[in-house]
Amino acid sequence: MTLRRSLALALLFTLMTLFSGCATADPNLQTRQTMLAEIKAEPPGDYFIARRYYKVDYKFWGYIRKPGQDWSAARMVMLNEQQKLAPDRELGKIGSDNGYEYKFYGNFSGETVYEPASNGFYPEFVLKGYELRNVSPASIFKGVTGALDPQRRVIAKPY
């Protein structure tokens, strides 16, 4: 009985050692906490925070949220560029700003736009102006491999 118990404990110890690296802890926890503190410090105002999310096969623009709101409340949008071109289109380099963060000025039109490649309906945002905030902001996606890869047909949601 003692030998059996010893073998069982040895097996248990070996399994614990093998799987100890498989914890699902967020490796970006510190960065995310800093980002959340920065979000809480954003002054209220008549603007939005926008994150470009470029995918070759899709025509949506990216995520937009109100100042002070977490990224989990952000909405994927289609841009109406009749008043102001999107930053990458203005430069003539579509998708060159993938992952960039902006301060957007404008409003939601109340219209919903169908995007056939994703088979999704997205709110329309009328862009009136923008300011670049950050070219390499902290990730808003948790554990999604290829979230910012323009070639991958993954549509990640912010957390």
Secondary structure by P-SEA (a helix, b strand, c coil): caaaaaaaaaaaaaaaaaaccccccccaaaaaaaaaaaaaacccccbbbbbbbbbcccccbbbbbccccccccccccccccccccccccccccccccccbbbbcccccccbbbbbccccbbbbbbbccccccccccccccccccccccccccccccccc
